[in-house]
Amino acid sequence: MPTPTKGPRLGGGPAHERLILANLATALFEHKRITTTETKAKRLRPLAERLITFAKRGDLAARRRVLTVVRDKGVVHTLFTEIAPAVAERQGGYTRITKIGPRKGDNAPMAVIELVLEPLSPKQAVVREAEKTAAKSAPKKASTKDAAAAPAAEEPAADEAAVEETTEAPAAESTEAPAEDSADKA
């Protein structure tokens, strides 16, 4: 059983609260952006993000799970066919809450909650592309380790040969220098 929310509920009781959140989620998916109180927007965000995650799965069980919350089949169809493909590249953060001024009548703090449907920024796209290429090469690492180990074994041999050449030249000079020193001393 989930723990009850701290503080006052949105409606009169838990069932009323679930209905309010379901109606807010339906309106959000239908209009892509709604204006509500900050409290309701903050409570709606996790529910909406979870429903979008189900929609990204796209199978029948996910559709039935979403239909338990959002009762409008047309809105569920929109969620699965338009919204889910638009946010397919995102790992989360499908909604954005922007605080606006207080409501005129009762001075309640208001906010706009909207779906983030624009594509990823260029930086995020580059990072995502790099992660994809790293993920593609990850299974191949086992085979590339052997291939990488063979050239790596050859490279130190080449490096050792270069080191031997550089050590031979100073060694020759060092052998000549003591001979000259001994000749000078004699």
N, C-alpha and C positions, 0 to 999 in steps of 0.2 A: 504494500500500500504506500503510495507516495506521501511524503510528509506535507502537511498543509502549509500554505504560504504564510509567511510572517506578516503581521500587520493586518489591516482591514481588507476584506475581500472587495472585488470590484462590484459585485451585485449583492443580493441578499444572502445567498447561500452558495454552496459549491456548484450545484447544478446550474444556477443562474450565471455564475461566473464562466462555466464551460460554454454556455450558450452565447454569452457576450463575446468571448474570444473566438468562437466558431464563426459568428457573424462578422467580426472584424477581419478574420482571415479571409472569408469569402469576399468581402468588399475589397480587401487589399489585392487579391488575385484577379478580381474582376476589373478594377480601375487602375491597378499598378501603383497607386499612391492615394493615401487617405490622411485626413487631418483628424486627430483625436487628442485626448489628454496624454501627458507624458507617462503617467502611470500605466494607462492602457497600452500605449505603444511599447513600453518596456516589457510588459507582460505578454504582448503579442509576438514580439521578436523571436523567442525560442520556438514557439509553436509554428510560426510561419517557416522558419528555417528548417525545422524537422520535416514539415510537409513537403518542402521543396526537395529535400534530400530523398524522400520517398519517391517523388515524381522523377527524379534523376535516375532512379533504379528502373522505372518504367514497366515493371511486370504487373501481372494481374493482382497479385497479393498486395503490392504497394498501392495500386489504384483503389482496391477495396478498403485498405487502411485509411487512405485519405478521405474516402467517401464517408467514413464514420464521423469525421469532423466537419468537412465541407459537404453539405447536403445537396448542393446544386450541381447536377451532372455536367452542365455546360461550363461552369467555372472549373470543374475538375478536368474537363477536356482541354480547356485553355491552359491550365497549369501543366498538364502532361505534354501538350503538343507545341506550345509557344514558349512558356517560361522556362521549363526544364532544359530544352536545347540551348536557350540563350545563356544559361548559367552553367552549362556543362563543363566549362574549363575551370570554373571556380571551385575551390575546396571548402568554401564556407563564406560567410559574410554576404548573404544574398539580400539583406535589407539594410537600409540606412535610416537613422532617426535624426531629424533636424529639429531643434527646439525653435519655436516661434514665440511671439508675445503671448501674454495672458488673454484668456477669453474675456470678452467685454462684459458679459452678464455677471459671472460669479468669480472672475479673476483667477480661474483655474489655469495652471500652466499647460500650454498646448504644444503639440509637436506634430510634425509630418513624418509619417513612416512610409517609405517607398522601396520598391524593388530596385536593386542595382543590376540593370540589364546591359549597361554599356560594356564594351569589351575591356579586357585587361589593359593596363597601361603598357607602354613599350618596355619599361624595365621589367614588369611582371611577366610579360610575354617572353622576354629573353631568358629570364630565370626559369620559367616553365619549360622552355625549349631545351635548356641545358639539363634540367632534371630528366626530361624525356630521353635525351641521348645517353645520359648516365644510366638510366634505368634499362635502356636497350642493351647497353654494353655490359651491364652487371651480370647477366647470365653467361655471357661470353668470357668473362674474366677467368674462369677456370681453364678454358682452352687458351686464352691469351697469356695466362701466367706461364705456361710451358713455353709458348712462343717468345714471350718477353724474357724468360729466364735464359734461353739460348743466346739471343743477341747480347743480353746483359753479361753472360759468361764470356762472349767474344770481346766485348768492349773492354773489360778489365785487362784481358790479355793484350789488346792493342795499347791500352794505357800503360801496362807494365813494360811493353817494348819501348814505348816513348820515354818512360821513366829511365829504363836501362840505358837508352841512348844519351839522355841528358846526364846520367850519372857517370857514364863512361868518359865523356868529354872532360868533365871536371876532374875525374880520377886521373886521366892522362896528364892533364895540366899539373895536378898536385904531385904526380910522380916525377915530372920534369923539374918542378920547382925545388924539391928537396935535393935533387941531383945537382942543380945549379948552385944551391946554397952550400952543398958539401964541396963543390968544386971551388967556390969562392973562398971557403974556409981553408981549403988545402993549399 
